[in-house]
């Protein structure tokens, strides 16, 4: 089941399984493929500020080097709220 994560850097993240991504977004073409490496994973992370779903490995790499920019908060919040509704959070 999808869960919300607030990172120590300030990002809002939705941890969600590949299966749930496909169930909720398959009709839109989502196959639960990592937007970074094109691989698959049982669980992954939707990153609203990027509007992308990453596998666990790519998410960890991204978060290590990511910087939170307050000016991106409007985009992050819009995407976060949209997918929060879709995933029933």
RASUL-V121389 format. One record per backbone hydrogen bond with DSSP energy under -0.5 kcal/mol. NH is the residue of the N-H (numbers start at 1). CO is the residue of the C=O. If there is no record, write none. Layout:
# RASUL-V121389
NH|CO  NH|CO
This chain:
# RASUL-V121389
3|15  5|13  7|5  7|11  10|7  13|5  13|11  14|46  15|3  15|13  16|14  16|44  18|42  19|42  21|17  22|18  23|19  24|20  25|21  26|22  28|25  29|26  30|25  34|39  35|53  38|34  44|16  45|54  46|14  47|45  47|52  48|12  48|46  50|47  51|47  52|47  54|45  56|43  59|55  60|56  61|57  62|58  63|59  64|60  65|61  65|62  66|62  70|68  72|69  73|70  76|72  77|73  78|74  79|75  80|76  81|77  82|78  83|79  84|80  85|81  86|82  87|83  88|85  89|84
